[in-house]
Structures are given as C-alpha cells and as structure tokens.
Amino acid sequence: MVRYDLRHLKADFYDRMQEILKTSHYNDVVIFLFEIGDFSPIQRTADMVREAGHELMNSLKFNEVDWTIVVKIGKL
C-alpha cells in the first residue's frame, strides 16, 4: 500500500494521478490524497479509475478541503 499526497498540486493533480496509476503494479493498493474546491473532481477521478480498469475501493472527504480515494490496481 502506497500513499500519494497530491494536495500541493491543487486542481492540477489529474496528470500526476494518471501517471501513478499507469506505473503501479497489479493488485497494488494506492491511496491518493488531493484537494478539492467543488465536488467535480470526485466524479472525474472515479471515472478515471474505472476507465483505466482499476477498482475504486473507498472515497471519502478527509476534512473541509481534502479528499482521499483508495484504488486497487487492476490488470494494465
């Protein structure tokens, strides 16, 4: 299990998240922490994970501005 803190990227975390998903190994569990303004990034990240063939295991609001998702890496 690996945790990636992408909060420093603000709303520009998608490219880095995709890069991490592409380089992770099958059956790895990856935790992403990112900052949200509105809730539009939540659906976008869920769609990104699903389209890449991975499993979104958990998605939760960490505090007022941070969001955490847990992804199990599927076959690439």
N, C-alpha and C positions, 0 to 999 in steps of 0.2 A: 504494500500500500504506500503510495506516494502522494504527498500534498503539495499543491502548487498555489502560491499566493499571487494572484493576478490583480490585486486591488490597485497597485501602483500604476497600472495601465489605464485605469478609469474605464471609459466606454470602448476603448480600443483593444480589448482583450481577446476578441474572436480569432484573429490570425494566430496568436500565440497558443490559444487553446487547441485550434485545429492542428498545429504543428506537434503539440504534445500528444494528442490523440493518435496521430499518424505514426509517431515513433515509439509508442508504448507497445508492450508485448501482450500477446493473447492471455486472457484471464487475469491480467493485472487489474487492480482496483486503484483508481485515481480520484483524488479529491481536489476540486477546484474551489477556490475562494475568490470571488470577484465583487466589485462594487456596482450597484445598480442605482439609477436615478428613478426611472419609472419601471414598470414591470415588463416592458417589451423584450429586454434581453433574456428573460426567463424562457419564454416560448422559443425564441431563436436558438438558445443553447440546447433545449430539449430536442428541437428539430435537427440540429447539427449532430447530436449524439446518435439519434435514431437513424438518420440518413447514412452515417458512417458505419452502421452495423453494430453499434455498441448498446449496452443496456444502462439506462438511467436508473440507478438503484435508489437514490434519495435526492431530494431537492428541498432546501429549507432556508428560510430567512434567518440569518445569523444575528442580526441586530437591525437598527433602522436603515442602514445603507448597504450592508454586506449580505451576500448570498453564497450558499455552499451547495455544490452538487457532487454526488458520488457516482462514478461511472465505472462499470465493469467492461473491460476491453473485450470485444468480440473478435472474430476472425477478420483479419485485414485483407 
